[in-house]
Amino acid sequence: MSHPPPLLCATLTASRTADLCAQRDRVDGADLVEMRLDAVVDPDVRAALADRRLPTLVTCRPRDQGGMFRGSEEERRTLLREAIDAGADFVDLEWHRGFEDWIRRQGGRGIVLSHHDFSGVPSDLEAIVSAMAATGAEIVKVAVMVSRLSECVRLAEIGRRYPDRRLVLIGMGEAGVVTRVCPARFGSCWTYAGAAVAPGQLTVEQMRREFRFARVGAATPLYGILGRPVSHSVSPAMHNAAYDALGVDAVYVPLAAASVDDWIGAADALGFRGVSVTAPFKEQVLPHLAAVDGTSAAIGAVNTVTRRADGWHGTNTDAAGFLAGFGEPVEAGVRAAILGAGGAARAAAFALRDAGCVVTCYARSGSSAGPLAAALGVEAAARPVPPGSWDVLVNATSVGTHPDGGVSAFPEGEFSGRMVYDLVYNPPITRLMREAAARGCRTIGGLEMLVEQARLQILQWTGRLPDAAVLRDAAQWKLSTFTDPS
């Protein structure tokens, strides 16, 4: 059975009806609106529905289902009944709250029968959906808190069981973003967007601009970024902007996996074609791959995996992206001090060593940097970094990243070299960079490396190299949506 493309529903909340209506009238980019009356102190159903431009769903959610309604159940039911009588396009009624006779009276028309579980995914979720579908409600909505990507796969499997029913299946939380961005993959007739009304919910602007929602269909090729956490990554904005500029049918989503096994199972079930890899999985993913390229093997970490006929193949574009960030060839013999011992540090050490630099990796203790140094043939030492020992200082740790932008990754503060390269990109100018510039050092931020390694990933996956300016502009827009007290 062919289904129309999923719709985007803008969820609106306010403390007063007039403000709720004002929000409704400003909605741009959504196909319908959800008027949440449960937070309104002066609920006026008819005012909420009057002069509406878009189809409207009326919801008055009780507190035990994640809502904010403080009145009695009788008062709540009165508002919902009034919404039905006033001709709301849809009214949300909770399952197991005694609305069966209402559904029968309506013949199911205009009824969204919903069930929310903020504690996790019920073991009997399939039975719950079956029972809800049997009521005859026009739309069955289930929103459950997911902590693993595999739980999203369960939602997709449920969607496939009901090809002729109108469903809305949502995984709440960071691990469930793919269910919101790609509703057609899960059999959902619409998805919700709003100002974080529910865990993991994205704004209308994010859905439309960052994820190109209107172009994402059931067959759209899937890519993503594997990590945890990944909710503040700018990679989706960059990759999706590149696909748009190249005219490529693809979407790139955050994948907050519980483990590498969790990601592999979900990626196979949902049909992902390629994934960027970030902390903490750059090294953990190696044993799970069918093959890796020579650079990845030498570095001991991958940042890119691509599906091939014989399984997942790993490559590493971090090293090349790191060197491109300098904007000029690196001189042989330069003394480089690298802060950190993780995947980013490995890529930087590999790249600088191959450029002929004298590399020393500094970690909390010399022993923690030892394996990296031994694998790459560089030196390892414990902090602090001795004054006068470096020409280029590289911060390959996450210290100084939003929301902790006021912290410096180099508290030693001995800026005796000539260049500081901070791989942190959020905020674009870190405290380390400001302090280094004040001491006369040239500074480079992590955004340039991020852009270049992403361009190389997209080239691998599509065969086309996007314009760096497209990715940089998208990243800067995304960064502008964050706030940092530094």
C-alpha positions as CSV (number, residue, x, y, z in Angstrom):
1,M,0.0,0.0,0.0
2,S,1.4,3.4,-1.0
3,H,1.4,6.1,1.7
4,P,1.7,9.8,1.4
5,P,4.9,11.4,2.7
6,P,5.0,11.8,6.5
7,L,3.9,15.2,7.8
8,L,5.7,17.5,10.3
9,C,3.6,18.4,13.3
10,A,4.7,21.5,15.3
11,T,4.1,21.1,19.0
12,L,3.2,24.3,20.7
13,T,3.0,25.2,24.4
14,A,2.4,28.4,26.3
15,S,1.1,29.5,29.7
16,R,-1.9,31.4,28.2
17,T,-4.3,30.7,25.3
18,A,-3.5,34.1,23.6
19,D,0.2,33.3,23.6
20,L,-0.5,29.7,22.3
21,C,-2.6,31.2,19.4
22,A,0.1,33.7,18.6
23,Q,2.6,30.8,18.3
24,R,0.2,28.9,16.1
25,D,-0.1,31.9,13.8
26,R,3.7,32.2,13.5
27,V,4.4,28.6,12.6
28,D,6.3,28.2,9.4
29,G,7.4,25.0,7.8
30,A,5.0,22.6,9.5
31,D,2.1,20.7,8.0
32,L,-0.1,20.7,11.1
33,V,0.1,22.0,14.7
34,E,-0.4,20.4,18.1
35,M,-2.0,22.8,20.5
36,R,-0.9,21.7,24.0
37,L,-3.6,22.9,26.4
38,D,-2.2,21.1,29.4
39,A,0.2,24.0,30.2
40,V,-2.3,26.8,29.7
41,V,-3.8,28.4,32.8
42,D,-6.8,29.8,30.9
43,P,-7.6,27.0,28.4
44,D,-10.0,28.2,25.7
45,V,-10.6,25.4,23.2
46,R,-12.6,27.5,20.7
47,A,-10.1,30.3,20.7
48,A,-7.3,27.7,20.0
49,L,-9.2,26.4,17.0
50,A,-10.6,29.7,15.6
51,D,-9.0,31.1,12.5
52,R,-6.5,28.3,12.2
53,R,-4.4,28.1,9.0
54,L,-3.2,24.5,9.5
55,P,-4.9,21.2,10.6
56,T,-4.8,21.2,14.3
57,L,-4.4,18.5,16.9
58,V,-5.6,19.3,20.4
59,T,-3.8,17.7,23.3
60,C,-4.3,18.0,27.1
61,R,-1.8,15.7,28.6
62,P,-2.0,14.4,32.2
63,R,1.1,14.5,34.3
64,D,1.6,10.8,34.4
65,Q,1.9,10.7,30.6
66,G,4.4,13.5,30.5
67,G,2.0,16.4,30.4
68,M,1.5,19.4,32.6
69,F,-2.2,19.5,33.3
70,R,-2.9,20.4,37.0
71,G,-6.7,20.3,37.0
72,S,-8.9,17.3,37.7
73,E,-9.5,14.5,35.3
74,E,-13.1,15.6,34.9
75,E,-11.9,19.1,33.8
76,R,-9.4,17.6,31.4
77,R,-12.0,15.4,29.8
78,T,-14.4,18.3,29.4
79,L,-11.7,20.2,27.4
80,L,-11.1,17.2,25.2
81,R,-14.8,16.7,24.6
82,E,-15.1,20.3,23.7
83,A,-12.3,20.0,21.2
84,I,-14.1,17.1,19.5
85,D,-17.4,19.0,19.4
86,A,-15.7,22.2,18.1
87,G,-14.4,20.3,15.1
88,A,-10.7,19.9,15.9
89,D,-9.0,18.0,13.1
90,F,-7.5,15.6,15.6
91,V,-7.8,15.1,19.4
92,D,-5.2,13.2,21.4
93,L,-6.7,10.6,23.8
94,E,-4.6,8.4,26.1
95,W,-4.9,4.7,25.9
96,H,-6.2,2.9,29.0
97,R,-7.9,6.1,30.3
98,G,-11.5,5.1,29.5
99,F,-11.9,6.7,26.1
100,E,-13.1,3.6,24.2
101,D,-16.7,4.8,24.0
102,W,-15.5,8.2,22.6
103,I,-13.6,6.4,19.9
104,R,-16.6,4.3,19.0
105,R,-18.9,7.3,18.9
106,Q,-16.5,9.0,16.5
107,G,-16.0,5.9,14.4
108,G,-12.3,6.5,15.2
109,R,-12.2,9.6,13.0
110,G,-9.9,12.3,14.2
111,I,-8.7,10.4,17.2
112,V,-5.0,10.0,18.0
113,L,-4.9,7.2,20.6
114,S,-1.6,7.7,22.4
115,H,0.6,5.9,24.9
116,H,3.8,7.3,26.5
117,D,6.4,5.5,28.5
118,F,9.2,7.7,29.9
119,S,10.8,4.9,31.8
120,G,11.9,2.8,28.8
121,V,10.5,0.4,26.2
122,P,7.8,-2.0,27.6
123,S,8.6,-5.7,27.1
124,D,5.0,-6.1,25.7
125,L,5.1,-3.1,23.4
126,E,4.0,-5.1,20.4
127,A,0.9,-6.3,22.4
128,I,0.2,-2.7,23.5
129,V,0.2,-1.5,19.9
130,S,-2.0,-4.4,18.8
131,A,-4.5,-3.6,21.5
132,M,-4.5,0.1,20.6
133,A,-5.0,-0.6,16.9
134,A,-8.0,-2.8,17.7
135,T,-9.8,0.2,19.1
136,G,-10.4,1.6,15.7
137,A,-8.7,4.9,16.4
138,E,-7.7,6.7,13.2
139,I,-4.1,7.1,14.4
140,V,-2.1,5.1,17.0
141,K,0.7,6.9,18.6
142,V,3.4,5.3,20.8
143,A,6.3,7.3,22.3
144,V,8.8,5.3,24.4
145,M,12.1,6.3,26.0
146,V,14.9,4.5,24.1
147,S,18.4,4.1,25.4
148,R,19.7,1.8,22.6
149,L,19.5,2.0,18.8
150,S,18.2,-1.6,18.8
151,E,15.1,-0.4,20.6
152,C,14.5,1.9,17.5
153,V,14.6,-1.3,15.4
154,R,11.7,-2.7,17.4
155,L,9.7,0.4,16.5
156,A,10.5,-0.1,12.8
157,E,9.5,-3.8,13.0
158,I,6.2,-2.8,14.6
159,G,5.6,-0.3,11.8
160,R,6.1,-3.0,9.2
161,R,3.4,-5.2,10.9
162,Y,0.8,-2.5,10.2
163,P,1.2,-1.4,6.6
164,D,-2.4,-0.3,6.4
165,R,-2.7,1.6,9.7
166,R,-1.8,5.2,10.4
167,L,0.8,5.1,13.1
168,V,3.2,7.5,14.9
169,L,6.1,5.6,16.4
170,I,8.7,7.6,18.3
171,G,11.8,6.8,20.3
172,M,12.3,9.5,22.8
173,G,15.8,10.5,24.0
174,E,19.1,11.0,22.2
175,A,19.1,7.4,20.9
176,G,15.8,7.9,19.2
177,V,16.5,10.9,16.9
178,V,16.4,8.7,13.8
179,T,12.8,7.9,14.5
180,R,11.9,11.6,14.4
181,V,14.0,12.5,11.4
182,C,13.1,9.4,9.3
183,P,9.4,8.7,10.1
184,A,8.8,6.9,6.8
185,R,11.3,4.2,7.8
186,F,9.2,3.5,10.9
187,G,5.8,3.6,9.3
188,S,4.8,6.9,10.9
189,C,2.3,9.2,9.2
190,W,3.8,12.2,10.9
191,T,6.5,13.3,13.4
192,Y,6.7,16.0,16.0
193,A,8.9,19.0,16.3
194,G,9.1,21.7,18.9
195,A,11.1,23.4,21.6
196,A,12.2,20.2,23.4
197,V,8.7,19.5,24.6
198,A,9.7,15.8,24.8
199,P,13.2,14.3,25.2
200,G,15.1,14.3,22.0
201,Q,12.6,16.5,20.1
202,L,14.0,18.8,17.5
203,T,12.8,22.2,16.4
204,V,10.9,22.8,13.2
205,E,13.9,24.8,11.9
206,Q,16.3,21.8,12.7
207,M,14.0,19.4,10.9
208,R,13.6,21.5,7.9
209,R,17.0,23.2,7.6
210,E,19.4,20.7,9.2
211,F,17.8,17.4,8.2
212,R,15.9,18.5,5.0
213,F,12.9,16.7,6.4
214,A,10.7,17.2,3.3
215,R,13.1,15.3,1.2
216,V,13.6,12.2,3.5
217,G,11.5,9.3,2.3
218,A,11.3,5.6,3.1
219,A,14.0,4.8,0.5
220,T,16.4,7.7,1.2
221,P,19.9,6.4,1.8
222,L,20.9,6.7,5.5
223,Y,24.2,7.9,6.9
224,G,25.1,9.1,10.4
225,I,27.5,9.8,13.1
226,L,28.2,7.1,15.7
227,G,29.1,8.2,19.2
228,R,27.7,9.0,22.6
229,P,26.9,11.7,23.2
230,V,26.2,13.2,19.7
231,S,23.3,15.5,20.3
232,H,25.6,18.6,19.9
233,S,27.5,17.4,16.9
234,V,27.6,19.8,13.9
235,S,28.3,16.9,11.5
236,P,24.6,16.4,10.6
237,A,24.3,20.0,9.6
238,M,27.5,19.8,7.5
239,H,26.8,16.5,5.7
240,N,23.1,17.3,5.0
241,A,24.1,20.7,3.6
242,A,26.6,19.0,1.3
243,Y,24.1,16.4,0.1
244,D,21.7,19.3,-0.7
245,A,24.4,21.2,-2.6
246,L,25.4,18.1,-4.5
247,G,21.8,17.1,-5.3
248,V,22.3,13.7,-3.6
249,D,19.3,11.9,-2.1
250,A,20.6,11.0,1.4
251,V,20.2,12.0,5.0
252,Y,22.7,12.0,7.9
253,V,21.5,11.5,11.5
254,P,23.1,11.3,15.0
255,L,23.4,7.7,16.3
256,A,23.8,7.6,20.1
257,A,24.7,3.9,20.4
258,A,25.0,2.0,23.6
259,S,27.8,0.0,22.2
260,V,29.4,-1.0,18.8
261,D,27.2,-4.1,18.8
262,D,24.1,-2.0,19.3
263,W,25.1,0.2,16.3
264,I,25.9,-2.7,14.0
265,G,22.6,-4.4,14.7
266,A,20.6,-1.2,14.1
267,A,22.7,-0.2,11.1
268,D,22.1,-3.5,9.4
269,A,18.4,-3.6,10.2
270,L,17.7,0.0,9.1
271,G,20.0,-0.1,6.1
272,F,22.7,2.5,6.8
273,R,25.3,2.8,4.1
274,G,28.0,4.7,5.9
275,V,28.8,6.2,9.3
276,S,31.2,8.7,10.8
277,V,32.7,7.5,14.0
278,T,33.5,9.6,17.0
279,A,34.2,9.1,20.7
280,P,34.1,6.7,22.4
281,F,34.0,4.3,19.4
282,K,37.0,5.2,17.1
283,E,39.1,2.4,18.5
284,Q,36.3,0.1,19.8
285,V,34.9,-0.4,16.3
286,L,38.0,-1.9,14.8
287,P,37.4,-5.6,15.8
288,H,34.0,-5.4,14.3
289,L,35.1,-4.5,10.8
290,A,35.7,-6.7,7.8
291,A,38.6,-4.6,6.7
292,V,40.5,-1.4,7.4
293,D,42.8,0.7,5.2
294,G,46.5,1.1,5.9
295,T,46.1,4.5,7.5
296,S,43.5,3.3,10.0
297,A,45.7,0.2,10.8
298,A,48.7,2.5,11.5
299,I,46.7,5.0,13.6
300,G,44.8,2.3,15.4
301,A,41.5,4.1,15.0
302,V,38.9,4.8,12.3
303,N,36.5,7.7,11.8
304,T,34.7,6.4,8.8
305,V,32.9,3.1,8.1
306,T,31.3,2.1,4.8
307,R,29.1,-0.8,4.0
308,R,30.5,-3.2,1.4
309,A,29.3,-6.5,0.1
310,D,31.5,-8.4,2.6
311,G,30.7,-6.2,5.6
312,W,31.8,-2.8,7.1
313,H,35.1,-1.3,5.9
314,G,37.0,1.2,8.0
315,T,39.0,4.2,6.9
316,N,40.4,7.3,8.6
317,T,40.1,10.8,7.1
318,D,41.1,12.5,10.4
319,A,44.8,12.5,9.6
320,A,44.4,14.1,6.2
321,G,41.8,16.5,7.5
322,F,44.1,17.5,10.4
323,L,47.0,18.4,8.0
324,A,44.7,20.3,5.7
325,G,43.7,22.5,8.7
326,F,47.2,24.0,8.7
327,G,46.5,25.6,5.4
328,E,50.1,25.1,4.3
329,P,52.7,22.3,4.4
330,V,54.1,21.5,7.8
331,E,57.9,21.9,8.0
332,A,60.0,18.8,8.8
333,G,61.8,18.9,12.1
334,V,59.0,20.9,13.9
335,R,58.6,19.9,17.5
336,A,55.0,19.0,18.1
337,A,53.4,18.5,21.6
338,I,50.1,16.7,21.5
339,L,47.7,16.8,24.4
340,G,45.7,13.6,24.7
341,A,45.9,9.9,23.9
342,G,42.6,9.1,22.2
343,G,41.6,8.6,18.6
344,A,42.1,12.3,17.7
345,A,45.5,12.3,19.2
346,R,46.4,9.2,17.3
347,A,45.5,10.8,14.0
348,A,47.4,14.0,14.8
349,A,50.5,12.1,15.9
350,F,50.4,9.9,12.8
351,A,50.0,12.9,10.5
352,L,52.8,15.0,12.1
353,R,55.2,12.0,12.3
354,D,54.7,11.3,8.6
355,A,55.3,15.0,7.9
356,G,58.7,14.7,9.6
357,C,57.9,16.4,12.9
358,V,59.4,15.4,16.3
359,V,56.2,14.4,18.1
360,T,55.6,14.0,21.9
361,C,52.2,12.9,23.3
362,Y,51.3,14.2,26.7
363,A,48.6,12.6,28.8
364,R,47.6,12.6,32.5
365,S,50.4,10.2,33.0
366,G,53.2,9.1,30.7
367,S,52.0,5.5,30.9
368,S,48.6,6.4,29.5
369,A,50.2,7.9,26.4
370,G,52.6,5.0,26.1
371,P,50.6,2.6,23.9
372,L,49.9,5.4,21.4
373,A,53.6,6.4,21.3
374,A,54.8,2.9,20.9
375,A,52.3,2.1,18.1
376,L,53.2,5.3,16.2
377,G,56.9,5.5,17.0
378,V,56.7,8.9,18.8
379,E,57.6,10.0,22.3
380,A,55.3,9.9,25.4
381,A,55.5,12.0,28.5
382,A,53.4,13.0,31.5
383,R,52.0,16.5,32.0
384,P,52.9,19.3,32.5
385,V,54.5,20.1,29.1
386,P,57.9,21.6,29.7
387,P,58.3,25.3,28.6
388,G,60.4,25.7,25.5
389,S,59.9,22.1,24.4
390,W,57.5,22.7,21.5
391,D,56.9,24.7,18.3
392,V,53.3,23.4,17.7
393,L,50.9,22.6,20.5
394,V,47.9,20.4,19.6
395,N,44.9,19.9,21.9
396,A,43.5,16.6,21.0
397,T,41.3,16.3,24.1
398,S,37.7,17.4,24.6
399,V,38.7,19.9,27.3
400,G,37.2,23.3,26.6
401,T,34.2,22.0,24.7
402,H,30.8,23.5,25.1
403,P,29.3,23.8,27.7
404,D,32.7,24.0,29.5
405,G,34.2,26.6,27.2
406,G,35.6,28.5,30.1
407,V,38.2,25.8,30.8
408,S,41.6,25.7,29.2
409,A,43.1,22.4,28.0
410,F,46.6,23.9,28.7
411,P,46.5,25.2,32.3
412,E,50.3,25.2,32.2
413,G,50.0,28.5,30.3
414,E,53.6,28.4,29.0
415,F,53.1,29.6,25.4
416,S,56.7,29.3,24.3
417,G,56.0,28.0,20.8
418,R,54.7,29.7,17.7
419,M,51.4,27.8,16.9
420,V,48.5,26.3,18.9
421,Y,46.0,24.0,17.1
422,D,42.9,23.2,19.2
423,L,40.8,20.4,17.8
424,V,37.8,21.6,19.8
425,Y,35.4,23.3,17.4
426,N,32.6,24.3,19.8
427,P,33.1,27.0,20.8
428,P,34.9,28.2,17.6
429,I,37.4,30.2,19.6
430,T,38.3,28.4,22.8
431,R,39.9,29.8,25.9
432,L,43.1,28.0,24.9
433,M,43.1,29.8,21.6
434,R,42.4,33.2,23.2
435,E,45.2,32.8,25.7
436,A,47.6,31.6,23.0
437,A,46.8,34.5,20.7
438,A,47.4,36.9,23.5
439,R,50.9,35.5,23.8
440,G,51.6,36.0,20.1
441,C,50.9,32.4,18.9
442,R,49.2,31.7,15.6
443,T,46.0,29.7,16.4
444,I,43.9,27.2,14.4
445,G,40.5,26.0,15.5
446,G,39.1,22.5,15.1
447,L,36.5,23.5,12.6
448,E,38.9,23.4,9.7
449,M,39.9,19.8,10.4
450,L,36.2,18.9,10.9
451,V,35.3,20.3,7.5
452,E,38.1,18.6,5.7
453,Q,37.6,15.2,7.2
454,A,33.9,15.4,6.4
455,R,34.5,16.3,2.8
456,L,36.7,13.2,2.4
457,Q,34.0,11.0,4.0
458,I,31.4,12.4,1.6
459,L,33.8,11.7,-1.3
460,Q,34.1,8.1,-0.2
461,W,30.3,7.7,0.0
462,T,29.1,9.6,-3.0
463,G,32.1,9.8,-5.3
464,R,31.8,13.6,-5.3
465,L,33.8,16.2,-3.3
466,P,31.6,19.0,-1.8
467,D,32.7,22.6,-1.6
468,A,34.4,23.3,1.8
469,A,32.4,26.6,2.1
470,V,29.1,24.7,2.1
471,L,30.2,22.6,5.1
472,R,31.8,25.5,6.9
473,D,28.7,27.7,6.5
474,A,26.5,24.9,7.8
475,A,28.7,24.2,10.8
476,Q,28.9,27.9,11.7
477,W,25.1,28.1,11.5
478,K,24.8,25.1,13.8
479,L,27.3,26.5,16.2
480,S,25.4,29.8,16.3
481,T,22.4,27.9,17.7
482,F,24.4,26.9,20.8
483,T,25.2,29.2,23.7
484,D,28.5,29.2,25.6
485,P,29.1,31.4,28.6
486,S,32.8,31.7,27.7
